[in-house]
Amino acid sequence: MEQIKSELVALRLSGMAATLKTLEESRKIHELSFADGLRLLIQGERDQREANRYTRLVKNASFRYRATPEELSFDTSRGMDKVQILSLATGNYIRQGESILITGATGCGKSFIASALGYQACKQGFSVYYFGMQKLMAKIKIARVEGVVMRLFEKLAKTDLLIFDDFGIGTIDNQQQLDFMEIIEDRHARKATIIASQLPPASWFDLFSDETIADAFMDRMIHTSHRIELKGDSLRKKR
């Protein structure tokens, strides 16, 4: 039995090896038919691979908070619609390439909600990246200097869900506006995007110095998006 487990591990079938060990320790291995035993081993391998993929997706995403939809406090006075959040948690907006806009004052929970939806997406097997806007702009600038900016854009375009936090904080120059618009254009109606901002969407036009870019951005992000508009004071102050 030890040799079999070693060979399973050598073949990178660690889920099967772990399941076989459990069956052996519980002494149920001799009670199973060959077909039932094989079915359990396959299920163990599948579960292990799904767990490994989830761990890898979460690590790559670099979320600001570790959160799940179950941890959210659905307070209607804060603009939290439980039906809406749970509907989004199904992941259909990702499959349909739709956007979510989360707005509200500092500390009201925008990043936490975005992280919760991101974790849920990873759980469903979707690839996710989470960026603060300033870090995204810095990453693009470095990629441009290194001559790999197109490779970065291609990587972002293929990602199932991109989350942009702190949108509207700080200024972005004309080149950065063009770069950000290229990312949005690549994703429009193809891949999902979440934007979290302290500013209401009505103020987003003024963030762009080029009206053409502003018009294109507003057209792609505003009209077909899901809106979560949080109300009230900072939760950090309350704590």
Backbone bond lengths (Angstrom), bond angles and torsions (degrees), N, CA, C in turn:
res aa  C-N    CA-C-N  psi(-1)  N-CA   C-N-CA  omega(-1)  CA-C   N-CA-C  phi
1 M - - - 1.467 - - 1.533 111.31 -
2 E 1.326 117.86 -39.28 1.454 121.28 178.37 1.524 110.81 -63.77
3 Q 1.324 115.90 -37.84 1.456 119.52 179.12 1.534 110.71 -65.51
4 I 1.342 116.40 -39.35 1.457 120.24 178.91 1.528 110.48 -63.35
5 K 1.339 116.35 -43.79 1.459 119.95 179.68 1.525 110.99 -63.92
6 S 1.316 116.57 -40.27 1.466 120.37 178.68 1.519 110.97 -63.10
7 E 1.334 116.48 -40.30 1.457 119.98 179.57 1.529 111.57 -68.53
8 L 1.332 116.56 -35.52 1.465 119.46 176.50 1.526 110.95 -63.95
9 V 1.336 115.95 -41.92 1.465 120.34 178.08 1.521 109.85 -64.94
10 A 1.323 117.23 -41.84 1.465 121.35 179.30 1.522 111.32 -61.82
11 L 1.326 116.52 -31.86 1.462 121.83 178.10 1.530 112.04 -86.10
12 R 1.339 116.51 7.69 1.461 123.53 -179.35 1.527 111.44 62.32
13 L 1.318 115.44 38.92 1.460 122.48 175.22 1.527 108.40 -113.09
14 S 1.348 114.81 57.28 1.464 120.12 -174.31 1.524 112.20 -66.11
15 G 1.335 117.05 -29.69 1.460 119.67 177.28 1.516 111.37 -64.86
16 M 1.318 116.31 -41.66 1.465 120.29 176.48 1.516 110.43 -64.25
17 A 1.336 116.31 -42.69 1.465 120.55 -179.27 1.522 110.78 -61.76
18 A 1.329 117.45 -42.49 1.460 121.16 -179.65 1.525 110.85 -67.06
19 T 1.336 116.87 -40.50 1.466 120.99 178.79 1.531 110.59 -65.31
20 L 1.327 116.31 -41.36 1.470 120.65 178.33 1.523 110.70 -62.10
21 K 1.326 116.14 -40.54 1.466 120.48 178.28 1.520 110.91 -63.38
22 T 1.338 116.79 -42.38 1.466 120.82 179.14 1.527 110.87 -63.10
23 L 1.315 116.76 -44.32 1.472 120.95 179.16 1.523 110.89 -62.76
24 E 1.316 115.20 -37.53 1.464 119.39 -179.72 1.524 110.46 -68.60
25 E 1.336 116.68 -43.90 1.467 120.23 -178.24 1.517 112.10 -68.32
26 S 1.327 117.20 -33.06 1.466 120.64 179.41 1.531 112.06 -84.65
27 R 1.323 115.07 -3.53 1.469 122.48 178.68 1.536 112.99 60.36
28 K 1.319 114.93 28.38 1.465 118.95 178.07 1.529 112.22 -96.79
29 I 1.333 115.08 -5.30 1.449 118.65 -173.28 1.525 112.55 -63.10
30 H 1.353 115.90 -33.03 1.460 119.21 -178.00 1.523 112.42 -83.19
31 E 1.337 117.00 -8.13 1.457 120.24 -179.96 1.528 112.10 -90.12
32 L 1.326 116.23 -8.56 1.461 120.56 -174.47 1.519 111.76 -98.10
33 S 1.316 115.40 146.10 1.464 119.67 170.99 1.518 107.83 -74.18
34 F 1.324 116.40 166.00 1.460 119.94 179.54 1.528 110.81 -58.83
35 A 1.337 116.54 -43.85 1.468 120.90 -178.02 1.524 111.25 -64.26
36 D 1.349 116.85 -43.58 1.468 119.96 -179.79 1.522 110.88 -66.21
37 G 1.331 116.81 -40.88 1.464 120.96 179.16 1.522 111.41 -63.31
38 L 1.341 115.18 -43.48 1.459 119.76 179.50 1.520 110.48 -64.57
39 R 1.329 116.89 -38.49 1.469 121.04 179.21 1.526 110.51 -62.31
40 L 1.328 117.67 -41.90 1.462 121.63 178.72 1.528 111.62 -66.15
41 L 1.324 116.30 -39.02 1.463 120.07 179.03 1.530 110.54 -65.00
42 I 1.315 116.96 -42.57 1.465 120.90 178.83 1.526 110.88 -64.50
43 Q 1.338 116.50 -41.99 1.459 120.02 178.73 1.523 110.87 -64.49
44 G 1.327 116.32 -38.99 1.461 120.31 177.75 1.514 112.01 -62.60
45 E 1.328 115.54 -40.14 1.468 119.97 178.78 1.529 110.55 -67.60
46 R 1.329 116.21 -41.67 1.467 119.88 179.02 1.531 110.70 -62.53
47 D 1.336 116.88 -45.55 1.467 120.90 -179.93 1.529 111.08 -61.40
48 Q 1.323 116.23 -40.81 1.462 120.29 -179.40 1.523 111.50 -65.28
49 R 1.314 115.99 -41.42 1.470 119.51 -179.75 1.523 111.37 -67.78
50 E 1.328 117.12 -37.99 1.461 120.14 177.17 1.524 110.80 -65.34
51 A 1.334 116.58 -39.82 1.472 120.60 178.28 1.524 110.58 -65.61
52 N 1.323 116.81 -41.72 1.471 120.65 178.91 1.528 110.91 -64.39
53 R 1.326 116.29 -41.12 1.461 119.92 179.88 1.523 110.35 -65.27
54 Y 1.319 117.52 -41.57 1.463 121.06 178.47 1.528 110.57 -61.05
55 T 1.326 116.28 -45.85 1.469 120.51 179.18 1.521 110.93 -60.03
56 R 1.328 116.61 -42.31 1.462 121.45 -179.43 1.525 111.31 -67.22
57 L 1.334 117.10 -42.22 1.464 120.92 179.79 1.527 111.54 -63.96
58 V 1.328 116.48 -41.89 1.468 120.67 179.72 1.523 110.38 -65.71
59 K 1.314 117.21 -41.62 1.470 120.78 179.57 1.523 110.76 -62.95
60 N 1.330 117.08 -43.26 1.458 120.84 -179.12 1.529 112.28 -68.18
61 A 1.342 116.37 -30.15 1.467 120.14 -175.26 1.519 113.11 -69.02
62 S 1.334 117.76 -32.70 1.476 122.52 -179.61 1.525 112.32 58.80
63 F 1.324 116.57 54.85 1.467 121.05 179.89 1.525 111.78 -65.78
64 R 1.319 115.67 152.44 1.463 120.58 176.16 1.523 110.46 -74.22
65 Y 1.326 116.86 -39.64 1.456 121.36 -179.60 1.527 110.44 -126.81
66 R 1.297 116.30 150.45 1.458 121.09 170.81 1.525 106.43 -90.88
67 A 1.324 116.39 113.11 1.462 120.17 -172.48 1.519 110.25 -150.91
68 T 1.320 115.28 158.79 1.458 121.88 175.16 1.532 108.14 -136.02
69 P 1.329 117.87 158.00 1.467 119.60 177.43 1.521 112.97 -57.46
70 E 1.336 116.75 -30.09 1.469 120.28 -179.92 1.526 112.34 -66.44
71 E 1.329 117.09 -22.02 1.466 121.31 -178.36 1.527 112.95 -86.66
72 L 1.307 117.20 -7.95 1.464 120.07 -177.59 1.523 110.85 -73.51
73 S 1.323 115.43 143.24 1.456 121.91 176.89 1.521 108.56 -96.97
74 F 1.317 116.37 111.53 1.461 120.47 -175.27 1.525 110.60 -87.42
75 D 1.323 114.01 85.02 1.461 122.05 -179.54 1.530 107.97 -103.57
76 T 1.311 116.74 110.16 1.467 120.17 -176.25 1.530 112.02 -62.98
77 S 1.330 116.95 -27.02 1.465 119.49 179.51 1.524 111.14 -67.91
78 R 1.322 117.15 -19.56 1.461 122.12 178.41 1.528 111.34 -94.95
79 G 1.326 116.96 1.88 1.459 119.89 -179.21 1.508 113.53 85.78
80 M 1.322 117.51 17.58 1.461 122.44 -179.55 1.527 109.75 -90.74
81 D 1.294 116.34 111.58 1.460 122.71 179.33 1.529 108.27 -98.56
82 K 1.328 116.77 108.56 1.467 121.11 -175.90 1.524 111.50 -61.22
83 V 1.323 116.39 -42.48 1.465 120.36 -179.69 1.529 110.49 -60.88
84 Q 1.331 116.44 -42.16 1.461 120.56 -179.49 1.527 111.02 -65.02
85 I 1.338 117.19 -47.63 1.464 120.81 -177.47 1.525 111.02 -63.15
86 L 1.326 116.72 -44.59 1.462 119.74 -179.24 1.525 110.95 -67.09
87 S 1.319 116.79 -32.30 1.458 120.26 175.42 1.526 110.69 -66.00
88 L 1.327 116.70 -43.58 1.461 120.67 177.15 1.527 111.51 -64.62
89 A 1.324 116.23 -32.76 1.466 120.72 -179.03 1.528 112.88 -65.37
90 T 1.324 117.62 -15.37 1.468 119.82 176.76 1.525 111.51 -71.08
91 G 1.341 116.56 -18.63 1.461 120.45 178.45 1.506 115.16 86.71
92 N 1.312 118.69 4.92 1.467 120.47 -179.00 1.528 112.19 -62.85
93 Y 1.335 117.02 -33.41 1.461 119.45 179.36 1.534 110.73 -63.65
94 I 1.327 116.76 -29.75 1.470 120.63 177.92 1.522 109.61 -72.68
95 R 1.310 116.25 -44.74 1.464 120.35 179.67 1.524 111.35 -62.10
96 Q 1.328 116.93 -29.69 1.464 121.23 -177.27 1.526 112.89 -97.56
97 G 1.329 116.99 1.95 1.451 121.02 177.92 1.509 114.11 65.56
98 E 1.330 117.22 40.70 1.467 121.68 -177.72 1.524 111.42 -100.15
99 S 1.324 115.34 167.77 1.463 121.53 -177.48 1.523 111.34 -113.24
100 I 1.339 115.03 155.80 1.465 122.53 174.59 1.521 107.84 -126.53
101 L 1.316 116.83 130.79 1.457 122.18 176.53 1.523 108.38 -111.94
102 I 1.332 116.50 121.55 1.466 121.69 -179.98 1.523 107.89 -115.31
103 T 1.319 116.94 117.24 1.460 120.30 -177.74 1.519 110.78 -127.07
104 G 1.331 114.58 157.37 1.458 120.09 179.63 1.519 110.23 158.57
105 A 1.322 115.37 171.67 1.460 120.75 -177.01 1.525 111.58 -68.28
106 T 1.314 116.25 167.24 1.458 122.03 178.32 1.527 110.78 -57.56
107 G 1.317 116.79 132.45 1.454 121.66 174.26 1.514 115.95 79.37
108 C 1.336 117.86 10.47 1.468 118.90 -176.10 1.533 112.88 -89.55
109 G 1.344 117.37 0.25 1.456 119.55 173.41 1.512 116.24 110.67
110 K 1.326 117.70 12.68 1.472 121.01 -177.75 1.528 111.64 -61.53
111 S 1.329 115.62 -49.31 1.471 120.08 -177.34 1.524 111.22 -65.83
112 F 1.329 116.78 -34.26 1.457 120.84 -179.71 1.524 110.46 -66.65
113 I 1.330 116.38 -43.06 1.463 120.54 178.53 1.527 110.31 -65.12
114 A 1.343 116.62 -44.43 1.457 120.44 179.27 1.519 110.65 -61.03
115 S 1.328 116.84 -41.02 1.465 120.79 178.55 1.524 110.87 -65.37
116 A 1.333 116.54 -41.56 1.470 120.34 -179.86 1.525 110.90 -61.68
117 L 1.316 116.83 -42.96 1.463 119.99 178.24 1.528 110.48 -67.58
118 G 1.325 116.11 -34.40 1.464 119.85 177.37 1.515 112.60 -66.70
119 Y 1.335 116.90 -44.03 1.465 120.76 177.00 1.524 110.68 -61.22
120 Q 1.312 115.54 -40.92 1.464 119.78 179.09 1.528 110.49 -62.87
121 A 1.324 116.55 -39.09 1.463 120.76 178.12 1.524 111.00 -63.55
122 C 1.330 117.08 -41.18 1.472 120.89 176.67 1.530 110.59 -62.11
123 K 1.310 115.62 -41.00 1.459 120.42 179.06 1.526 111.20 -60.80
124 Q 1.321 116.07 -31.59 1.464 121.54 179.80 1.522 112.52 -86.76
125 G 1.345 115.94 2.24 1.458 120.38 175.72 1.509 115.69 92.08
126 F 1.342 118.58 8.91 1.458 121.73 179.77 1.530 110.72 -86.99
127 S 1.317 116.47 146.68 1.466 120.72 175.16 1.525 108.91 -82.21
128 V 1.342 115.79 139.93 1.470 121.51 -174.15 1.528 109.58 -139.60
129 Y 1.333 116.04 142.44 1.461 121.78 167.70 1.523 108.67 -129.89
130 Y 1.321 115.29 138.11 1.467 122.73 -178.35 1.531 107.90 -116.98
131 F 1.319 117.40 123.19 1.463 121.70 -178.49 1.522 110.74 -130.26
132 G 1.335 116.30 136.41 1.451 120.02 159.06 1.520 105.98 -76.72
133 M 1.310 118.47 145.29 1.465 120.48 -173.77 1.525 112.80 -60.30
134 Q 1.319 117.87 -39.46 1.462 119.69 -179.09 1.527 111.20 -66.06
135 K 1.321 116.92 -38.53 1.464 120.12 178.27 1.523 110.91 -69.47
136 L 1.336 116.74 -35.94 1.464 119.75 176.77 1.524 110.62 -62.79
137 M 1.343 116.68 -45.94 1.461 119.83 179.99 1.523 111.43 -62.73
138 A 1.332 116.29 -38.30 1.467 120.12 178.25 1.524 110.79 -66.37
139 K 1.316 116.09 -39.68 1.464 120.79 179.46 1.532 110.71 -63.89
140 I 1.328 116.58 -42.00 1.456 120.73 179.08 1.528 110.51 -65.73
141 K 1.333 116.56 -40.48 1.463 120.11 -179.63 1.529 110.89 -63.15
142 I 1.319 116.52 -42.51 1.468 120.29 178.30 1.529 110.53 -64.62
143 A 1.337 116.15 -42.44 1.465 120.66 179.58 1.534 110.53 -62.39
144 R 1.331 116.65 -36.27 1.467 119.94 179.60 1.525 110.44 -68.12
145 V 1.331 116.93 -40.88 1.466 121.24 178.52 1.533 110.49 -63.92
146 E 1.342 115.84 -38.88 1.465 120.65 -178.47 1.525 112.66 -81.95
147 G 1.329 117.37 -4.57 1.452 120.98 178.05 1.515 114.68 76.56
148 V 1.343 117.14 22.64 1.467 120.37 -177.86 1.529 110.78 -122.05
149 V 1.342 117.74 22.69 1.458 119.75 -174.48 1.521 111.50 -65.71
150 M 1.346 117.75 -36.45 1.459 119.24 179.65 1.527 111.23 -66.39
151 R 1.313 115.91 -34.96 1.463 120.09 176.61 1.527 110.08 -63.91
152 L 1.346 116.52 -39.55 1.459 120.87 177.44 1.520 110.80 -64.19
153 F 1.340 117.03 -45.56 1.466 120.59 179.04 1.530 111.39 -60.13
154 E 1.324 116.45 -40.82 1.466 120.34 179.02 1.524 110.94 -63.95
155 K 1.328 116.27 -39.56 1.465 121.11 178.67 1.528 110.61 -64.32
156 L 1.322 116.75 -44.78 1.459 120.79 179.51 1.527 110.92 -66.31
157 A 1.331 116.81 -37.10 1.470 120.80 -178.98 1.524 111.55 -64.43
158 K 1.328 117.09 -29.81 1.465 121.36 -178.14 1.529 112.71 -85.79
159 T 1.329 117.52 -14.02 1.460 121.41 -177.51 1.521 110.27 -71.13
160 D 1.331 117.04 132.40 1.463 120.90 -175.27 1.526 112.91 -63.15
161 L 1.341 116.61 -38.82 1.471 120.53 -178.16 1.519 109.61 -140.05
162 L 1.327 116.04 123.53 1.458 121.84 171.87 1.521 108.80 -108.98
163 I 1.337 115.98 135.23 1.463 121.55 178.12 1.524 108.11 -117.05
164 F 1.325 116.83 120.54 1.463 122.73 178.32 1.525 108.45 -110.24
165 D 1.315 115.91 112.91 1.461 121.48 -178.21 1.534 109.86 -101.21
166 D 1.329 115.85 157.87 1.468 122.41 177.61 1.530 112.01 59.95
167 F 1.320 116.90 34.47 1.459 120.03 177.34 1.527 109.22 -66.75
168 G 1.335 115.92 131.18 1.462 120.36 179.91 1.508 113.84 97.68
169 I 1.343 117.86 -6.41 1.464 120.97 175.96 1.523 108.28 -89.69
170 G 1.318 116.92 120.90 1.458 120.47 -177.74 1.524 110.50 83.85
171 T 1.313 115.14 165.82 1.460 121.17 -178.80 1.528 109.93 -101.03
172 I 1.323 115.80 152.77 1.457 120.48 174.76 1.526 107.72 -125.94
173 D 1.334 115.54 135.76 1.466 119.44 -176.40 1.528 110.39 -75.72
174 N 1.327 115.35 178.95 1.459 120.04 -173.26 1.526 112.32 -61.97
175 Q 1.337 117.15 -41.31 1.465 119.98 178.64 1.521 111.10 -63.53
176 Q 1.329 116.66 -40.55 1.469 120.61 179.01 1.526 110.70 -66.18
177 Q 1.329 117.07 -35.82 1.463 120.09 176.07 1.525 110.75 -63.11
178 L 1.332 116.66 -42.27 1.462 121.28 178.03 1.528 110.74 -64.07
179 D 1.328 115.88 -42.26 1.473 120.22 -179.69 1.524 110.70 -63.37
180 F 1.332 115.79 -45.37 1.465 119.55 -178.58 1.527 110.32 -65.26
181 M 1.329 116.30 -39.59 1.457 119.78 179.01 1.522 110.90 -65.42
182 E 1.325 117.56 -34.18 1.459 120.02 177.56 1.525 111.01 -64.73
183 I 1.323 116.18 -39.71 1.469 120.52 177.25 1.524 109.90 -62.24
184 I 1.333 116.25 -46.85 1.464 120.72 -179.50 1.525 111.04 -63.28
185 E 1.327 116.08 -42.19 1.463 120.76 -179.41 1.530 111.10 -62.37
186 D 1.327 116.44 -41.08 1.471 120.51 179.34 1.525 111.88 -62.36
187 R 1.329 116.52 -26.62 1.460 120.76 -173.15 1.526 113.30 -98.00
188 H 1.303 116.62 -17.63 1.468 120.70 -171.95 1.525 111.87 -55.85
189 A 1.343 115.30 120.94 1.467 123.79 178.49 1.527 113.03 64.16
190 R 1.346 117.11 10.64 1.468 120.40 178.72 1.532 111.87 -119.25
191 K 1.332 115.40 -47.47 1.456 121.00 -177.19 1.526 109.38 -128.98
192 A 1.319 116.40 156.08 1.471 121.35 -174.99 1.530 111.77 -85.88
193 T 1.329 114.98 148.79 1.459 121.95 179.36 1.523 109.26 -139.35
194 I 1.334 116.14 138.07 1.467 121.71 172.40 1.527 107.65 -117.30
195 I 1.313 116.20 129.15 1.465 121.70 175.28 1.525 108.83 -119.38
196 A 1.329 116.02 127.29 1.463 122.02 177.07 1.527 108.43 -113.48
197 S 1.323 116.54 131.05 1.456 120.07 -174.79 1.520 111.75 -149.44
198 Q 1.340 115.36 147.68 1.467 120.12 172.96 1.526 110.58 -75.06
199 L 1.316 116.34 -23.41 1.460 121.09 -176.14 1.520 110.77 -89.89
200 P 1.318 117.54 142.70 1.473 120.07 175.02 1.523 109.51 -70.52
201 P 1.327 118.50 151.32 1.463 121.26 -179.78 1.525 114.27 -53.12
202 A 1.336 117.05 -29.50 1.466 120.24 -179.93 1.528 111.86 -61.82
203 S 1.335 117.18 -20.56 1.470 121.20 -178.53 1.524 112.78 -97.08
204 W 1.318 117.71 -4.26 1.464 120.01 -173.41 1.526 112.82 -69.49
205 F 1.318 117.66 -30.33 1.468 120.60 -179.47 1.526 110.45 -55.65
206 D 1.329 116.03 -39.02 1.468 120.89 -175.22 1.524 113.23 -73.31
207 L 1.333 117.95 -8.28 1.467 120.58 178.89 1.529 111.92 -75.52
208 F 1.334 116.29 -16.56 1.449 121.25 -177.15 1.521 110.35 -105.17
209 S 1.328 116.51 133.39 1.459 120.59 178.09 1.522 111.27 -80.14
210 D 1.331 116.51 -22.86 1.466 121.52 179.45 1.530 108.36 -100.26
211 E 1.318 117.16 116.93 1.459 121.23 -176.71 1.525 112.65 -65.05
212 T 1.336 116.51 -31.27 1.471 119.82 179.19 1.521 110.38 -64.56
213 I 1.342 115.75 -44.07 1.466 120.56 177.90 1.523 109.71 -65.41
214 A 1.322 116.14 -41.79 1.466 120.72 -179.53 1.525 110.91 -61.03
215 D 1.324 116.46 -45.07 1.466 120.98 179.24 1.524 111.04 -61.13
216 A 1.329 116.03 -45.36 1.468 120.46 -178.82 1.526 110.89 -64.34
217 F 1.330 116.19 -41.87 1.463 120.20 -179.86 1.529 110.91 -64.51
218 M 1.306 116.98 -47.94 1.459 121.02 -178.61 1.525 110.94 -62.61
219 D 1.325 116.32 -39.51 1.458 120.45 -179.28 1.527 111.24 -62.81
220 R 1.324 117.38 -38.68 1.462 120.98 -175.65 1.526 113.15 -83.99
221 M 1.327 117.10 -27.25 1.457 119.20 -173.20 1.526 114.48 -102.11
222 I 1.315 118.59 -29.25 1.459 120.42 -169.29 1.527 113.57 -88.13
223 H 1.305 117.33 -46.35 1.463 120.58 -164.35 1.521 114.57 -74.44
224 T 1.318 118.49 -26.85 1.473 120.17 -175.53 1.522 112.72 -117.54
225 S 1.312 117.63 18.21 1.465 120.86 -173.61 1.531 112.41 -95.33
226 H 1.325 115.28 158.70 1.461 122.24 169.38 1.530 107.26 -84.78
227 R 1.331 117.49 136.82 1.465 121.47 -176.70 1.530 110.91 -111.69
228 I 1.313 115.78 132.26 1.464 122.01 169.83 1.527 106.13 -124.29
229 E 1.323 117.11 106.27 1.457 122.13 -176.85 1.528 109.05 -108.85
230 L 1.336 115.44 102.09 1.467 121.01 -176.27 1.527 110.62 -82.48
231 K 1.314 114.80 145.83 1.465 121.22 -178.02 1.523 109.48 -121.86
232 G 1.311 115.22 168.21 1.466 121.05 174.45 1.502 113.55 93.55
233 D 1.349 114.10 177.68 1.464 121.92 -177.60 1.524 111.07 -80.53
234 S 1.322 114.25 174.32 1.454 121.25 179.71 1.529 111.47 -62.03
235 L 1.319 116.44 133.36 1.465 120.38 176.58 1.522 110.82 -71.18
236 R 1.338 116.01 -26.41 1.465 119.14 177.98 1.532 110.78 -65.00
237 K 1.345 116.28 -38.63 1.475 119.88 178.24 1.524 110.51 -63.92
238 K 1.339 115.98 -40.38 1.453 119.59 -179.74 1.521 111.05 -63.95
239 R 1.361 115.71 -38.89 1.465 118.51 178.74 1.518 111.11 -68.31
